[in-house]
Amino acid sequence: LKNQKQELSAFKSLKEHSRVLIVLTFAILFLSFMRGSLRAFLPTYLTVRGESLWLSGIALSVISLAGSVGSFFSGTLSDKIGRKNTLLIIGIGSPILLWLLTISNNFWMMPVLIVLGLFILSANPVLLAIIMELKTERPSFLNGVFMTIMFMINTICVFLVGVLSDLLGMVLTFKILCLFGLLALPFILSLKKDKTKLEPSK
C-alpha cells in the first residue's frame, strides 16, 4: 500500500509539472545541438578550418574551462535576476557567439571561445534550479526524470550533429547550428515564473 501511494505521488508530480518539463525539454534540445557540437566536434571543426591539432586541443580545453567558470556564475546570476532572464541571456548570446566563432580569424578565435564557453555551457545549473524549485512532494524524482531527459537529448544531438556534418560538411553544420540555438528562445520565453518558483518564505 505504501509503495502504491509513492507511485501515485510520483505520477501526480509528473503530471502536475509536465508543462514545465516539456518546455525545458525543447529548450534543452535546441541548446544541446550547439553544446554537443562544441564538446564533441570542436577539434575536428578547427582542423577542417586548417588549424593544427595542437591548437584544436587547446581550444577544447579553453572552452571547457570557461564553461566551468560560467556554470559557477550563472547560478549566482540567476539568483539575482531570475532563472528565466538568465536563460534568455544564454539563449540569445550563445548562437551569436557561435556564429562569431565561425567567421573569426586566428587572432579573435580564442577570445570568442572564452566568452562562448561562459555562455553556452552555463545553462545546466539554472535548469536544475528551476526543477528543484518546483512545488512538489517528489523533488528527487522530478530531478531524476529531468536528468534522464537531459542525458538522452545530449546523446541524440551529438549523433545528429555527426550525421549532419557528414552530409553537409563541418563548417556549414556549425553555421546551421546557430539557427538551431535561436529556436530555444520561444520555449524559454514561455516559462512562467509563478509556476517555476517557490513563493518566498515569510
CORTAFEN-V237864 format. One record per helix or strand. SS is the DSSP state (h for helix, s for strand). FROM is the first residue (numbers start at 1). TO is the last residue. If there is no record, write none. Layout:
ss->SS from->FROM to->TO
ss->SS from->FROM to->TO
This chain:
ss->h from->2 to->16
ss->h from->18 to->48
ss->h from->53 to->81
ss->h from->83 to->103
ss->h from->106 to->120
ss->h from->124 to->132
ss->h from->139 to->168
ss->h from->170 to->182
ss->h from->185 to->189
ss->h from->193 to->196
